Each structure stands twice: as C-alpha cells, then as structure tokens.
Amino acid sequence: MLSDLEELVRCESFSADLGAVARSAEVVGALGERLLGVAPQRIVIGGVSHLRWSFGIPKVLLIGHHDTVWPMGSIRSRPWSVADGRARGPGVLDMKAGLVQMFHALASLPSPDGVCVIVNGDEEVGSTTSRQLIEQSAGGCAAAFVLEASADEGGALKTARKGTSRYEIVVHGRAAHAGQEPEKGVNAAIEAAHQVLSAAGLGVSAASAEDGSPLGAATITPTLLSAGTARNTVPALARLTLDVRVPSAAAQETIDVLVRGMTPRTPGARLEVTGGGQRPPMGPESSAALYALASRIAAEQGQEPLRGAPVGGASDANYTAAMGCPTLDGLGAVGGGAHADSEYVAVDRMVPRARLLAGLVARTRR
C-alpha cells in the first residue's frame, strides 16, 4: 500500500493543471486496473479527466478524487517521505491514501460485483464537471461511501456536512485622477469595504437564525478582495468573494436572498452579484444507518470504537446525500494537516481503514 501511495503522491495533480490531472488519471487508472483486474472507463468532461469502474448492477458507490490543491512543483519542497509512522507529501491525506485504501479494500473481496467506483478530477474546485456523473451514479445505489480523510486525527467519520455557496460581488464605480479631481470619481474600493462589513453583518444574522443546528451556525466569510488599476487612480472596479457554509437548505435559500439584496452605500456605485448555491447540505440523517453499521463492523474486527463528527467542509458526499442515497464520508486515511505543510497520513491506520471499507461494501451490496 505504501508503494502504491508513493506512486500516486509523486504524480502531482493540481486541479488547475488539466495536463497534470490527465497524467494522474493514467497512474490512478493503472493502479485500479492492477488491483481490480479491469481498466476504468475514462471520462473527460470540460478537459477534466475522471475515472469510473462498474461491476454488474451497482448497489454501492465508492467515490474518491485524484486532484489536489497543491501547485505543480510542490513535491520538491514537500517530498514524499515515511518516518515515525507518518507518510508525507502533497495530497497524501487529501486524498491519495484514500484511493489506495479503496482499491486494496475492493481487491480483498472475492469479487467487486455490485460496486461502482468514481474517481473524479475536480473535487477540490467544486466537482463542476463531475457532479452530474456522481449524481447519476448515486441514483440507484443503496449506499455511497466517500473516501475523504477522517474528520480529525483520531479517525472520526464524517457524518454530516454543511452545504456551500460562493458569491462574487462586483462593485462598479467611476475612475478619476486621485490627485487632481478625486471628487469626480466613485471609489469602488471604498464601496467594497462597506460590502465586506455588510457581509460580516449578514453572517452574524445567519448564525443567530441557525443557532442550535447539529451542524452549527451558518457562516458568511469574505475571502478574496481586489480593487483598482493604478496607485493614482480612483478605482472604478472592485471584486469581493464570499464563502458561505450552511447547515440546512432553508438557510442556503435565506442567505441567497440576503446576499442578492445587498445594496451600495456610496452614491453612484452599483453592485453586481454572481454565483449562488453549490453543494447542498448533508444532514446527519443521511449517514445514521451506515454509521451504525460501520460501528458494528469495527467492533467485529476488533478495531477501536468509531466516532462520528459533523464538519463544515463540503465534498461529493453532499451530492450523493442530496440524491437520497444513504452516505457515509471520512472513510479514507487517518491523519492531519490537509491542505497545509503539515499534511500527513498515519501509516498504521491504513490497513484497518481498508478492512472497515471492505466490510461495509460486503454488507451493503447484498
């Protein structure tokens, strides 16, 4: 498993580099073919390379992704290594170790019959080209297991996820010379600053409205902000990005109305709002039965008692759950530091995690 993991980690697959993602698909496909005995169907949508294996009439859907957030060349500054029981390298936790565990889990079964496997190449950027593929595959399945990393370093499964929305607020102002006649301009940067504070206020209101939810409060977080073209020009244009996380579909709809209703404070400025809902929330009811089954299997296998946790991040589990397919997430690697320099996988948890997945597949595809 470590040898396979090293091969995947060394093949960089930054989401924004479609050539790198295509090369990664070749490597992941070859690994799956070696362990499962069948070459995958390679599906390219919008230039993004996805892989699918389907055995018989699928009753169980396994989902992983092979793209990462790490820019090309990261392997040089964060090289592959295994020391003190930890494997490191760009994307090792999120989620190349999960892919390795998935293939080895399936290979340990007498047959992969009744299983569909999807490994997409754009999860880190919202699964924009693979969403339909995932939703169609989930439609007739009794269970979906997502190989994202555990919720924490202790190995908790992800039993619920917030939904996500993304907005860009474009502020239209009017340019003018900043020294000679600034009064003739409409400063888009100042208006953008007003909108940052307005968005923060909306976040407080949304949090209060959702207080007590199992997933916690809704959040509205200003993230990217830019304005202007020159140091001596009143900015005519500014852009603000909002990251929204919601515990319920109702909260997602409410916040959509609030964001689209934001109004300018600066005379002469105009706002243009684009974006909206991306991933729907995954409520705890989606995973309850599968989590209970996983807990029983772990006990039968002599593993430590499982824990579950709701998380604020989203994944492809949000899509399968919204399709009405029972879904359990966080079945991939155990470790920490996803998306950070400290990213690592606990090597001694890889085999037990693969055994747990194999047990789940065996029980749910009957």
C-alpha positions in Angstrom: 0.0 0.0 0.0 2.8 2.4 0.8 4.5 1.7 -2.6 1.2 2.5 -4.3 0.7 5.6 -2.3 4.2 6.8 -3.1 3.5 6.4 -6.8 0.3 8.5 -6.6 1.9 11.2 -4.5 4.8 11.6 -6.8 2.4 12.1 -9.7 1.3 15.7 -8.9 -2.3 16.6 -9.8 -3.0 20.2 -9.2 -6.7 20.8 -10.0 -5.9 23.9 -12.2 -3.4 22.0 -14.4 -5.5 19.8 -16.6 -2.5 18.2 -18.2 -1.3 17.1 -14.7 -4.7 15.8 -13.9 -4.8 13.8 -17.1 -1.4 12.2 -16.2 -2.6 11.4 -12.7 -5.7 9.7 -14.2 -3.4 7.4 -16.1 -1.5 6.5 -12.9 -4.6 6.0 -10.8 -6.3 4.1 -13.6 -3.3 1.7 -13.9 -3.3 1.1 -10.1 -7.0 0.3 -10.2 -6.6 -1.9 -13.2 -3.8 -3.9 -11.5 -5.8 -4.4 -8.3 -9.3 -4.9 -9.8 -8.4 -6.6 -13.0 -10.3 -4.2 -15.2 -9.4 -1.0 -16.9 -11.5 2.0 -16.0 -13.8 4.0 -18.3 -12.0 7.3 -18.8 -14.4 10.2 -19.0 -13.2 13.6 -20.0 -15.6 16.5 -19.4 -14.6 20.0 -20.0 -11.0 18.9 -20.2 -11.0 17.2 -16.8 -10.2 13.5 -16.5 -12.5 11.3 -14.4 -12.4 7.5 -14.0 -15.2 5.0 -13.5 -15.3 1.3 -12.8 -18.7 -0.5 -12.8 -19.2 -4.1 -11.8 -22.5 -5.8 -12.5 -25.6 -3.9 -11.3 -24.2 -1.3 -8.9 -25.7 -1.2 -5.4 -22.8 0.5 -3.7 -21.0 3.7 -4.9 -17.4 4.4 -3.9 -16.2 8.0 -4.5 -12.8 9.5 -4.5 -10.9 12.2 -6.2 -7.3 12.4 -7.6 -6.9 16.1 -7.9 -5.2 18.1 -5.1 -4.8 21.8 -4.0 -1.0 21.7 -4.4 0.5 23.7 -7.2 2.9 21.9 -9.5 6.4 21.6 -8.1 5.2 21.2 -4.5 6.7 17.7 -4.4 10.2 19.4 -4.4 9.5 21.4 -1.3 7.3 18.8 0.4 8.9 15.5 -0.8 7.4 12.1 -0.3 8.6 10.5 2.9 7.8 7.9 5.5 9.2 8.5 9.0 8.0 7.9 12.6 4.8 6.2 11.3 3.8 9.1 9.1 3.6 9.3 5.3 4.0 12.9 3.9 3.8 14.6 0.6 1.4 16.9 -1.3 -2.1 15.4 -1.4 -1.1 12.3 0.7 -4.1 12.8 3.1 -6.5 14.6 0.7 -6.9 12.1 -0.7 -4.4 9.8 -2.4 -4.1 7.5 0.6 -7.9 7.1 0.5 -7.7 5.9 -3.1 -5.0 3.4 -2.2 -7.2 2.1 0.7 -10.2 1.9 -1.6 -8.5 -0.2 -4.3 -7.0 -2.5 -1.8 -10.3 -2.9 0.1 -12.0 -4.0 -3.1 -9.2 -6.2 -4.1 -9.5 -8.1 -0.8 -13.1 -9.1 -1.6 -13.9 -12.3 -3.5 -15.5 -10.1 -6.2 -16.2 -6.4 -6.8 -19.6 -7.2 -8.2 -22.3 -4.7 -7.4 -19.9 -1.8 -6.9 -19.4 1.4 -8.9 -16.2 3.4 -8.4 -15.9 7.0 -9.4 -12.6 8.9 -9.1 -13.1 12.4 -10.3 -10.5 15.1 -11.1 -12.1 18.3 -9.9 -13.4 17.8 -6.4 -11.2 20.4 -4.9 -12.7 23.1 -7.2 -16.4 22.0 -6.6 -16.8 19.0 -8.9 -18.3 21.3 -11.5 -17.7 18.8 -14.4 -18.3 15.6 -12.5 -21.3 16.5 -10.4 -23.8 15.1 -12.9 -21.8 11.9 -13.3 -21.8 11.4 -9.5 -25.5 12.2 -9.1 -26.5 9.8 -11.9 -24.3 7.0 -10.4 -25.8 7.5 -6.9 -29.4 7.3 -8.2 -29.9 3.6 -7.9 -27.5 2.8 -5.1 -28.3 1.6 -1.6 -25.1 3.2 -0.2 -22.4 5.7 -1.0 -19.0 5.6 0.7 -16.7 8.6 0.3 -13.0 8.2 0.7 -12.2 11.7 2.1 -9.9 11.8 5.0 -11.2 11.4 8.6 -12.7 14.3 10.4 -9.8 14.6 12.8 -6.5 13.0 13.8 -8.3 10.4 15.9 -10.1 9.0 12.8 -13.7 10.2 13.3 -16.0 9.5 10.4 -17.8 12.5 8.8 -21.5 12.0 9.5 -22.8 15.4 8.3 -21.5 18.3 6.2 -22.5 21.8 5.7 -23.7 23.0 2.3 -21.7 25.6 0.4 -22.4 28.7 -1.7 -20.0 31.0 -3.4 -20.7 34.6 -4.5 -18.7 37.3 -6.2 -19.8 40.9 -5.7 -18.6 43.2 -8.4 -18.6 46.8 -7.5 -18.9 49.3 -10.3 -17.6 52.8 -9.6 -16.1 55.6 -11.8 -12.5 56.3 -12.3 -10.9 59.7 -11.8 -7.4 61.2 -11.2 -6.7 60.5 -7.5 -4.7 63.8 -7.1 -6.3 66.3 -9.4 -10.0 65.5 -9.1 -10.8 62.6 -6.9 -14.2 64.1 -6.2 -15.3 63.3 -9.7 -14.7 59.5 -9.1 -16.9 56.9 -7.5 -14.4 54.8 -5.4 -15.2 51.2 -5.9 -12.6 50.2 -3.2 -14.5 52.2 -0.5 -17.8 50.7 -1.6 -16.2 47.2 -1.4 -15.1 47.9 2.1 -18.7 48.8 3.0 -19.8 45.5 1.5 -17.2 43.5 3.5 -18.7 44.9 6.7 -22.3 44.3 5.4 -21.4 40.7 4.5 -20.0 40.2 8.0 -23.2 41.5 9.5 -25.3 39.1 7.3 -23.1 36.3 8.7 -24.0 37.3 12.3 -27.7 37.3 11.4 -27.5 33.9 9.7 -25.6 32.4 12.6 -28.3 33.6 15.0 -31.1 32.2 12.8 -29.5 28.7 12.7 -28.3 28.5 16.3 -28.8 25.0 17.7 -28.4 23.1 14.4 -26.4 19.8 14.7 -24.1 21.3 12.1 -23.7 24.6 13.9 -24.4 28.0 12.6 -24.3 29.3 9.0 -21.3 31.4 8.2 -20.6 34.1 5.6 -16.9 34.8 5.2 -15.4 37.5 2.9 -12.4 35.9 1.3 -10.9 37.4 -1.8 -10.8 41.2 -2.3 -9.4 43.3 -5.1 -9.7 46.8 -6.5 -8.1 49.4 -8.7 -5.7 49.5 -11.6 -3.1 52.2 -10.6 -1.9 53.9 -7.5 -3.0 57.4 -8.7 -6.5 56.4 -10.0 -9.8 56.3 -8.1 -10.8 52.6 -8.5 -13.6 52.1 -11.0 -14.0 48.4 -10.2 -13.7 46.1 -7.2 -14.4 42.4 -6.6 -15.3 40.6 -3.4 -15.8 36.9 -2.9 -18.0 35.4 -0.2 -17.6 31.9 1.1 -21.0 30.7 2.6 -21.4 27.5 4.7 -25.0 26.4 5.7 -26.4 23.7 7.9 -29.8 23.5 6.0 -31.4 24.1 2.6 -33.6 26.7 4.3 -30.5 28.6 5.5 -29.0 28.4 2.0 -32.1 29.9 0.4 -32.4 32.6 3.1 -28.7 33.7 2.7 -29.1 33.7 -1.1 -31.9 36.3 -0.8 -29.9 38.3 1.7 -26.7 38.4 -0.5 -28.6 39.3 -3.6 -30.4 42.1 -1.7 -27.2 43.8 -0.7 -27.2 47.5 -1.7 -24.5 50.1 -2.3 -23.7 52.7 0.3 -21.6 55.0 -1.9 -23.6 57.4 -4.2 -23.1 56.4 -7.8 -21.8 52.9 -7.1 -23.5 49.8 -8.5 -23.3 46.2 -7.3 -23.4 43.1 -9.5 -23.9 39.8 -7.6 -23.0 36.5 -9.3 -22.8 32.9 -8.0 -25.0 31.1 -5.6 -25.5 27.7 -4.1 -23.0 24.9 -5.0 -23.2 21.9 -2.7 -26.4 21.2 -0.7 -26.1 20.3 3.0 -25.7 16.7 4.0 -27.7 16.2 7.2 -26.9 13.6 9.9 -29.9 11.5 8.9 -28.1 10.6 5.6 -25.4 8.7 7.4 -27.1 7.4 10.6 -27.8 3.8 9.5 -24.4 3.4 7.7 -22.6 4.8 10.7 -24.3 2.3 13.0 -23.3 -0.5 10.6 -19.7 0.8 10.4 -19.6 0.8 14.2 -20.7 -2.8 14.4 -18.2 -3.9 11.8 -15.4 -2.1 13.5 -16.3 -3.9 16.8 -16.4 -7.3 15.0 -13.0 -6.6 13.5 -11.5 -5.7 16.9 -11.0 -2.1 16.0 -11.3 0.7 18.5 -14.8 2.2 18.8 -15.7 4.6 16.0 -16.6 8.2 16.4 -18.6 10.4 14.1 -18.4 14.2 13.6 -20.3 16.8 11.6 -17.9 19.1 9.6 -18.1 22.5 7.9 -16.3 21.4 4.8 -18.1 20.0 1.8 -17.4 17.1 -0.5 -19.0 14.9 -3.1 -20.9 13.3 -0.2 -23.1 16.4 -0.3 -24.3 15.4 -3.8 -25.0 11.8 -3.1 -26.9 12.5 0.1 -29.0 15.1 -1.7 -29.9 12.4 -4.2 -31.4 10.4 -1.4 -28.6 7.9 -1.3 -27.5 6.9 2.2 -24.0 8.3 2.5 -21.0 7.9 4.9 -17.9 10.1 4.5 -14.5 10.2 6.0 -13.7 6.6 5.4 -10.3 7.4 3.8 -7.0 8.0 5.5 -6.5 9.0 9.2 -4.1 11.9 9.6 -4.0 15.6 9.8 -2.9 18.9 8.1 -5.0 18.6 4.9 -4.1 21.5 2.6 -1.2 22.5 4.8 2.5 22.0 5.0 2.0 19.6 7.9 -0.2 17.1 5.9 0.4 13.5 6.9 -1.2 10.1 7.0 -0.9 7.7 9.9 0.5 4.6 8.3 -0.7 2.1 10.9 -4.3 3.1 10.3 -4.3 2.4 6.5 -5.0 -1.4 6.7 -7.7 -1.2 9.4 -9.4 1.5 7.4 -9.3 -0.6 4.3 -10.7 -3.6 6.2 -13.6 -1.5 7.5 -14.5 -0.3 4.0 -14.3 -3.9 2.7 -16.7 -4.9 5.4 -19.1 -2.1 4.6 -19.1 -3.0 0.9 -19.7 -6.7 1.6 -22.7 -5.9 3.9 -24.4 -3.2 1.8 -24.2 -4.7 -1.7 -26.3 -7.8 -0.8 
